[in-house]
Every structure is written in structure tokens, then in C-alpha cells.
Amino acid sequence: RDRKKMGKDYDFSTEYARSGRSKCRGCKKNIAKDDHRLANLTPSPFYDGKQENWHHLKCFFSKGNKGLTSIDQVNGRENLRPNDIKKLTAYIQKYADGDAANKKDIVKEKPEKKGVKRKRRIVSSSSSSTSDSSYNERKRRRRKRRKKKVISTTSSTSQSSIDLMDVEEDEQTKALRVESEKLWEFKDVIKKVLSTAQMRDLLELNDQPSTGGPPDLINRIAFGMLFGALPECSECGRGRLRLGNGVYECHAWDKKGWARCTFSTTDVELEPWKFPKKRYNNSFFKKWKFDPWKKIMISTTRTEKKQGEEETSAVVPNSSKFYSIGDSSSKPLEDFNIALSGSFSISQTQMSKVIRRLGASVSSSVKATTTHVVSNKAGIRSNTLKIKS
């Protein structure tokens, strides 16, 4: 999904729950669909990347702020409603010093009482009908209690001690709030009027990606209506630009399928957004005219380094001995397929990021297409399976 590809440089992420299946890492209860949730990103033990540890907004701060001291550290904040951005900012400002949340601010639910097994009774035939009706009544009551297990946190947040009127907004935050209000005006109409098939057709008409679920489709259409359609990459010409980490980026694969395009820019000319000749049966779409806004670009704020601790975000050197890491024209490893083995001064995730910027592709195991293996001295001496291969 786009949000996972775009959020690699962030340590925190926020969104509205796409279903009711995810569980809060704080209270261990389900997060209801469309509820505002917040996650801290940690290295995944199963794949090369970060995994999202979702929490209710209140539960996230129950044991400190986890290093979250500014809203600029949160990926996906631009997709929230203005009131939710303000609420998130209020929580971050209140617990910026690292103190845990007060007990009154945390949603606590009573643990479910487990039933006690009773011995089976032998009932006479005359009283069997009475016992069956009482048993069925108890069964109906239990079903009602089970339906009430998943409690939405939206109703409980109104009782929070957080005062939204005390939130300080700078000029950029105010501009982002106005921009978000306009985007959500479009999103609410799109969600109400257009079906999923119509959303995909509209995106294909403007040569935009039509994959993903309804939340992704709605975000792309609203972005195009307000700012314009994203153009093709001017460097590789094989993919469409995407907005992420404060820049427009291209993630298309090269002709050989070994490496992704690393082109990025902050200044791009967006294309006019088009609608079909027969507009949808809605007064909003019939009156709408393309009047593009200038997108406010926001970038990552890395977590500050405390004494005796390592930075939580990836540390990528600005330059190497011979090549500039950030220069898209310098790809000396373009035809290489590299496998990593052992531990280094930085994590393998950070090492992979540097290697990909130099044009090479990275694999977790030695394959037929592997050209080089990078390891440390200890790994070479131990003669591991990767080194043997």
C-alpha cells in the first residue's frame, strides 16, 4: 500500500482504522472501524522494513510518549480531519516531556467475567419446558453482552481532560488546517456520491493508479481535484510521481526489474483534473471547476538524540568516498544484486537503503541473480551458508 511505501522515514503513523480487526497494543481491545488510531513503527522481525504497532489515541500515551514530541514526526497526519489533527497536537504537547498519561485520560474496560461451569442437573419432564425457556433467555442475554464488547473510543474522547482551545498553532499548521478542511469537503462528497467502480474509472481517466481500497481511491481523487493530477516521472518515464516525505517521488522499476527509480523533486507542474463529459448526478460535481491550490510540502522531523541513546530514525550518510548518495545521476551499482550477511555499524535496513540509492537491488538470500555478498570479517571467517553460496 502507498502509506507503507511513503512512511519509511517516519517513526510514527496515524490514520482512521480501515476495519475493526486491528487490536490496540495498550488496552488489548479491538479498534473500531473509522476510529482515529496512532502507531509507533519498529523494525519488523519478519520482513525488511517497519511494522505498525497500533494504539487508541489515549492508550498510546499511557506509558509515556515513546519519543513522540512533535506532530511533524507523524506520517499520514495530512489525511486527518482538522479537529483530529488538533486533538493529536494537544496530546503531543501535553505529554512532550515524556510523562505517562493520567489514569483519568485512559479508557479502561472491565475484564470479561468468565462463566463458572455448573454440574448438570437431571430435571423431570414436567419442569423441562420451564428450564428450557429460562436457559434460552440467559443465552439471549449473553449474546447481547458479547455485542457490546467492542467499544468505540470516539464517544469516550469527549470526556478527556485535553483542552483543544489551548493548542498553539503556527502559520504552517493553520495553513495545513485550511488545506485539510478543503480536502475533507471533497472526500465527504466523493464517499457519499461515487461508487468504488466510478472512483476507479475517474482515476483511470486521469491516468492515476486505480489500485487499493476505497480510502486510497478517495484520497487520490480529492488530491487531484484540489491540486491536480500527478504527472509521469521526467527521468525514467515509466511511473507516476507520488507524494511522500515532503517531496514528489518515483518508485518505478527499471527495465531489468532490479532497482527502483530514485528521482525526487519538490517542484512539479501538476496536470489539470478531468471529469467525464456526463458528470455524476450531483450538484457539487456539476458546479465544480478546476481551480488548483499550491500544495504545502511537509517533511520528516527526526527524533532527537538523547545522551547515551541511539537515534530512532535511520541514519544515512550524506556522502560516500567516491559518490554522492543523494545524487540521482550517480548509480555505480546499477547492475549489481547484493545480498547482506552479518551485522554492521548500522542496521541492515539502513544499509539496504544506501545500496538502493546507489542503483543496486538487495536480497535477503543468495540467488542465481546475486552478484555480490556484503559481510563483516567475522561473517567471512565463520563461513556461513551465504558466504559458501
C-alpha positions, 0 to 999 in steps of 0.5 A, a space after each residue: 500500500 502507498 502509506 507503507 511505501 511513503 512512511 519509511 522515514 517516519 517513526 510514527 503513523 496515524 490514520 482512521 482504522 480501515 476495519 475493526 480487526 486491528 487490536 490496540 497494543 495498550 488496552 488489548 481491545 479491538 479498534 473500531 472501524 473509522 476510529 482515529 488510531 496512532 502507531 509507533 513503527 519498529 523494525 519488523 522481525 519478519 520482513 525488511 522494513 517497519 511494522 505498525 504497532 497500533 494504539 487508541 489515541 489515549 492508550 498510546 500515551 499511557 506509558 509515556 510518549 515513546 519519543 513522540 514530541 512533535 506532530 511533524 514526526 507523524 506520517 499520514 497526519 495530512 489525511 486527518 480531519 482538522 479537529 483530529 489533527 488538533 486533538 493529536 497536537 494537544 496530546 503531543 504537547 501535553 505529554 512532550 516531556 515524556 510523562 505517562 498519561 493520567 489514569 483519568 485520560 485512559 479508557 479502561 474496560 472491565 475484564 470479561 467475567 468468565 462463566 463458572 461451569 455448573 454440574 448438570 442437573 437431571 430435571 423431570 419432564 414436567 419442569 423441562 419446558 420451564 428450564 428450557 425457556 429460562 436457559 434460552 433467555 440467559 443465552 439471549 442475554 449473553 449474546 447481547 453482552 458479547 455485542 457490546 464488547 467492542 467499544 468505540 473510543 470516539 464517544 469516550 474522547 469527549 470526556 478527556 481532560 485535553 483542552 483543544 482551545 489551548 493548542 498553539 498553532 503556527 502559520 504552517 499548521 493553520 495553513 495545513 488546517 485550511 488545506 485539510 478542511 478543503 480536502 475533507 469537503 471533497 472526500 465527504 462528497 466523493 464517499 457519499 456520491 461515487 461508487 468504488 467502480 466510478 472512483 476507479 474509472 475517474 482515476 483511470 481517466 486521469 491516468 492515476 493508479 486505480 489500485 487499493 481500497 476505497 480510502 486510497 481511491 478517495 484520497 487520490 481523487 480529492 488530491 487531484 481535484 484540489 491540486 491536480 493530477 500527478 504527472 509521469 516521472 521526467 527521468 525514467 518515464 515509466 511511473 507516476 510521481 507520488 507524494 511522500 516525505 515532503 517531496 514528489 517521488 518515483 518508485 518505478 522499476 527499471 527495465 531489468 526489474 532490479 532497482 527502483 527509480 530514485 528521482 525526487 523533486 519538490 517542484 512539479 507542474 501538476 496536470 489539470 483534473 478531468 471529469 467525464 463529459 456526463 458528470 455524476 448526478 450531483 450538484 457539487 460535481 456539476 458546479 465544480 471547476 478546476 481551480 488548483 491550490 499550491 500544495 504545502 510540502 511537509 517533511 520528516 522531523 527526526 527524533 532527537 538524540 538523547 545522551 547515551 541513546 541511539 537515534 530512532 530514525 535511520 541514519 544515512 550518510 550524506 556522502 560516500 568516498 567516491 559518490 554522492 548518495 543523494 545524487 540521482 545521476 550517480 548509480 555505480 551499482 546499477 547492475 549489481 544484486 547484493 545480498 547482506 550477511 552479518 551485522 554492521 555499524 548500522 542496521 541492515 535496513 539502513 544499509 539496504 537503503 544506501 545500496 538502493 540509492 546507489 542503483 543496486 537491488 538487495 536480497 535477503 538470500 543468495 540467488 542465481 541473480 546475486 552478484 555480490 555478498 556484503 559481510 563483516 570479517 567475522 561473517 567471512 571467517 565463520 563461513 556461513 551458508 551465504 558466504 559458501 553460496 
